[in-house]
Amino acid sequence: MDGVMALASQRAVVIFSDSSCSMCHSVKELFIGQLGVNPAIYELDEDPKGKEMEKTLARMVQSSSPLPAVFIGGKLVGPTDRIMSLHLSGKLVPLLRDAGAIWL
């Protein structure tokens, strides 16, 4: 868990992803393409410690499918359903502003 948390605190937004995951792609597109965020992205399928980190994230989100796992301001916000819920309710942008990920 320490390794995941160390990586998660390196930037205002950190996304743990899988390069072949369509939901991961959608979340990255939301942050980068639509919201103008510059997140740190860790493609776990391309990392030698990726499986270990994915197991840690699964425990943290209490799901067998933890990806994408998004951290904002060093705190786990959640996988896709939580991110989309926050976005649709208008609560995601304020979180990003508070974390210093966006300025507008």
DRENLUMNU-218171 format. One record per residue (C-alpha): x, y, z; residue number from 0; residue in three letters. Coordinates in nm, 3 decimals. Example, Ala and Ser with C-alpha at 12.3 -4.5 7.8 and 13.67 -1.06 7.14 Angstrom:
# residues 2
<r><east>1.230</east><north>-0.450</north><up>0.780</up><n>0</n><res>ALA</res></r>
<r><east>1.367</east><north>-0.106</north><up>0.714</up><n>1</n><res>SER</res></r>
# end
This chain:
# residues 104
<r><east>0.000</east><north>0.000</north><up>0.000</up><n>0</n><res>MET</res></r>
<r><east>0.289</east><north>0.235</north><up>0.072</up><n>1</n><res>ASP</res></r>
<r><east>0.405</east><north>0.220</north><up>-0.291</up><n>2</n><res>GLY</res></r>
<r><east>0.060</east><north>0.305</north><up>-0.424</up><n>3</n><res>VAL</res></r>
<r><east>0.017</east><north>0.592</north><up>-0.179</up><n>4</n><res>MET</res></r>
<r><east>0.365</east><north>0.728</north><up>-0.259</up><n>5</n><res>ALA</res></r>
<r><east>0.281</east><north>0.733</north><up>-0.630</up><n>6</n><res>LEU</res></r>
<r><east>-0.067</east><north>0.872</north><up>-0.562</up><n>7</n><res>ALA</res></r>
<r><east>0.075</east><north>1.177</north><up>-0.387</up><n>8</n><res>SER</res></r>
<r><east>0.317</east><north>1.276</north><up>-0.665</up><n>9</n><res>GLN</res></r>
<r><east>0.068</east><north>1.495</north><up>-0.854</up><n>10</n><res>ARG</res></r>
<r><east>-0.267</east><north>1.664</north><up>-0.797</up><n>11</n><res>ALA</res></r>
<r><east>-0.434</east><north>1.388</north><up>-1.002</up><n>12</n><res>VAL</res></r>
<r><east>-0.302</east><north>1.034</north><up>-1.037</up><n>13</n><res>VAL</res></r>
<r><east>-0.473</east><north>0.765</north><up>-1.244</up><n>14</n><res>ILE</res></r>
<r><east>-0.386</east><north>0.397</north><up>-1.211</up><n>15</n><res>PHE</res></r>
<r><east>-0.494</east><north>0.241</north><up>-1.538</up><n>16</n><res>SER</res></r>
<r><east>-0.465</east><north>-0.052</north><up>-1.776</up><n>17</n><res>ASP</res></r>
<r><east>-0.374</east><north>0.035</north><up>-2.134</up><n>18</n><res>SER</res></r>
<r><east>-0.636</east><north>-0.203</north><up>-2.279</up><n>19</n><res>SER</res></r>
<r><east>-0.924</east><north>-0.099</north><up>-2.051</up><n>20</n><res>CYS</res></r>
<r><east>-1.199</east><north>0.099</north><up>-2.223</up><n>21</n><res>SER</res></r>
<r><east>-1.326</east><north>0.253</north><up>-1.897</up><n>22</n><res>MET</res></r>
<r><east>-0.971</east><north>0.362</north><up>-1.815</up><n>23</n><res>CYS</res></r>
<r><east>-0.950</east><north>0.528</north><up>-2.155</up><n>24</n><res>HIS</res></r>
<r><east>-1.281</east><north>0.710</north><up>-2.093</up><n>25</n><res>SER</res></r>
<r><east>-1.169</east><north>0.843</north><up>-1.755</up><n>26</n><res>VAL</res></r>
<r><east>-0.833</east><north>0.957</north><up>-1.895</up><n>27</n><res>LYS</res></r>
<r><east>-1.016</east><north>1.132</north><up>-2.181</up><n>28</n><res>GLU</res></r>
<r><east>-1.246</east><north>1.307</north><up>-1.931</up><n>29</n><res>LEU</res></r>
<r><east>-0.955</east><north>1.439</north><up>-1.728</up><n>30</n><res>PHE</res></r>
<r><east>-0.718</east><north>1.525</north><up>-2.012</up><n>31</n><res>ILE</res></r>
<r><east>-0.942</east><north>1.602</north><up>-2.308</up><n>32</n><res>GLY</res></r>
<r><east>-1.244</east><north>1.758</north><up>-2.143</up><n>33</n><res>GLN</res></r>
<r><east>-1.122</east><north>1.903</north><up>-1.814</up><n>34</n><res>LEU</res></r>
<r><east>-0.766</east><north>1.999</north><up>-1.913</up><n>35</n><res>GLY</res></r>
<r><east>-0.600</east><north>1.813</north><up>-1.627</up><n>36</n><res>VAL</res></r>
<r><east>-0.242</east><north>1.686</north><up>-1.658</up><n>37</n><res>ASN</res></r>
<r><east>-0.253</east><north>1.370</north><up>-1.444</up><n>38</n><res>PRO</res></r>
<r><east>0.021</east><north>1.125</north><up>-1.368</up><n>39</n><res>ALA</res></r>
<r><east>-0.089</east><north>0.801</north><up>-1.532</up><n>40</n><res>ILE</res></r>
<r><east>0.041</east><north>0.460</north><up>-1.433</up><n>41</n><res>TYR</res></r>
<r><east>-0.042</east><north>0.183</north><up>-1.679</up><n>42</n><res>GLU</res></r>
<r><east>-0.027</east><north>-0.116</north><up>-1.448</up><n>43</n><res>LEU</res></r>
<r><east>-0.017</east><north>-0.371</north><up>-1.729</up><n>44</n><res>ASP</res></r>
<r><east>0.313</east><north>-0.215</north><up>-1.838</up><n>45</n><res>GLU</res></r>
<r><east>0.469</east><north>-0.203</north><up>-1.489</up><n>46</n><res>ASP</res></r>
<r><east>0.661</east><north>-0.497</north><up>-1.340</up><n>47</n><res>PRO</res></r>
<r><east>0.487</east><north>-0.432</north><up>-1.006</up><n>48</n><res>LYS</res></r>
<r><east>0.151</east><north>-0.367</north><up>-1.171</up><n>49</n><res>GLY</res></r>
<r><east>-0.026</east><north>-0.683</north><up>-1.052</up><n>50</n><res>LYS</res></r>
<r><east>0.081</east><north>-0.616</north><up>-0.694</up><n>51</n><res>GLU</res></r>
<r><east>-0.040</east><north>-0.255</north><up>-0.715</up><n>52</n><res>MET</res></r>
<r><east>-0.369</east><north>-0.368</north><up>-0.871</up><n>53</n><res>GLU</res></r>
<r><east>-0.428</east><north>-0.606</north><up>-0.578</up><n>54</n><res>LYS</res></r>
<r><east>-0.360</east><north>-0.322</north><up>-0.336</up><n>55</n><res>THR</res></r>
<r><east>-0.604</east><north>-0.096</north><up>-0.521</up><n>56</n><res>LEU</res></r>
<r><east>-0.866</east><north>-0.374</north><up>-0.524</up><n>57</n><res>ALA</res></r>
<r><east>-0.846</east><north>-0.389</north><up>-0.145</up><n>58</n><res>ARG</res></r>
<r><east>-0.867</east><north>-0.010</north><up>-0.120</up><n>59</n><res>MET</res></r>
<r><east>-1.176</east><north>0.023</north><up>-0.341</up><n>60</n><res>VAL</res></r>
<r><east>-1.320</east><north>-0.307</north><up>-0.219</up><n>61</n><res>GLN</res></r>
<r><east>-1.371</east><north>-0.435</north><up>-0.571</up><n>62</n><res>SER</res></r>
<r><east>-1.218</east><north>-0.703</north><up>-0.786</up><n>63</n><res>SER</res></r>
<r><east>-1.207</east><north>-0.450</north><up>-1.074</up><n>64</n><res>SER</res></r>
<r><east>-1.036</east><north>-0.145</north><up>-0.927</up><n>65</n><res>PRO</res></r>
<r><east>-0.920</east><north>0.020</north><up>-1.250</up><n>66</n><res>LEU</res></r>
<r><east>-0.917</east><north>0.299</north><up>-1.323</up><n>67</n><res>PRO</res></r>
<r><east>-0.835</east><north>0.414</north><up>-0.973</up><n>68</n><res>ALA</res></r>
<r><east>-0.823</east><north>0.793</north><up>-0.946</up><n>69</n><res>VAL</res></r>
<r><east>-0.654</east><north>0.988</north><up>-0.669</up><n>70</n><res>PHE</res></r>
<r><east>-0.714</east><north>1.361</north><up>-0.635</up><n>71</n><res>ILE</res></r>
<r><east>-0.502</east><north>1.555</north><up>-0.390</up><n>72</n><res>GLY</res></r>
<r><east>-0.347</east><north>1.230</north><up>-0.270</up><n>73</n><res>GLY</res></r>
<r><east>-0.684</east><north>1.081</north><up>-0.172</up><n>74</n><res>LYS</res></r>
<r><east>-0.856</east><north>0.791</north><up>-0.340</up><n>75</n><res>LEU</res></r>
<r><east>-1.167</east><north>0.924</north><up>-0.510</up><n>76</n><res>VAL</res></r>
<r><east>-1.258</east><north>0.601</north><up>-0.677</up><n>77</n><res>GLY</res></r>
<r><east>-1.311</east><north>0.401</north><up>-0.988</up><n>78</n><res>PRO</res></r>
<r><east>-1.518</east><north>0.502</north><up>-1.291</up><n>79</n><res>THR</res></r>
<r><east>-1.863</east><north>0.503</north><up>-1.131</up><n>80</n><res>ASP</res></r>
<r><east>-1.757</east><north>0.741</north><up>-0.854</up><n>81</n><res>ARG</res></r>
<r><east>-1.571</east><north>0.972</north><up>-1.095</up><n>82</n><res>ILE</res></r>
<r><east>-1.865</east><north>0.992</north><up>-1.335</up><n>83</n><res>MET</res></r>
<r><east>-2.109</east><north>1.048</north><up>-1.050</up><n>84</n><res>SER</res></r>
<r><east>-1.899</east><north>1.338</north><up>-0.922</up><n>85</n><res>LEU</res></r>
<r><east>-1.867</east><north>1.482</north><up>-1.272</up><n>86</n><res>HIS</res></r>
<r><east>-2.240</east><north>1.462</north><up>-1.348</up><n>87</n><res>LEU</res></r>
<r><east>-2.331</east><north>1.617</north><up>-1.013</up><n>88</n><res>SER</res></r>
<r><east>-2.090</east><north>1.908</north><up>-1.066</up><n>89</n><res>GLY</res></r>
<r><east>-1.866</east><north>1.810</north><up>-0.775</up><n>90</n><res>LYS</res></r>
<r><east>-1.559</east><north>1.693</north><up>-0.969</up><n>91</n><res>LEU</res></r>
<r><east>-1.439</east><north>2.034</north><up>-1.090</up><n>92</n><res>VAL</res></r>
<r><east>-1.438</east><north>2.185</north><up>-0.737</up><n>93</n><res>PRO</res></r>
<r><east>-1.234</east><north>1.886</north><up>-0.614</up><n>94</n><res>LEU</res></r>
<r><east>-0.986</east><north>1.940</north><up>-0.896</up><n>95</n><res>LEU</res></r>
<r><east>-0.964</east><north>2.313</north><up>-0.820</up><n>96</n><res>ARG</res></r>
<r><east>-0.906</east><north>2.248</north><up>-0.450</up><n>97</n><res>ASP</res></r>
<r><east>-0.626</east><north>2.004</north><up>-0.536</up><n>98</n><res>ALA</res></r>
<r><east>-0.462</east><north>2.256</north><up>-0.773</up><n>99</n><res>GLY</res></r>
<r><east>-0.521</east><north>2.039</north><up>-1.079</up><n>100</n><res>ALA</res></r>
<r><east>-0.710</east><north>2.309</north><up>-1.269</up><n>101</n><res>ILE</res></r>
<r><east>-0.724</east><north>2.684</north><up>-1.234</up><n>102</n><res>TRP</res></r>
<r><east>-1.060</east><north>2.784</north><up>-1.383</up><n>103</n><res>LEU</res></r>
# end
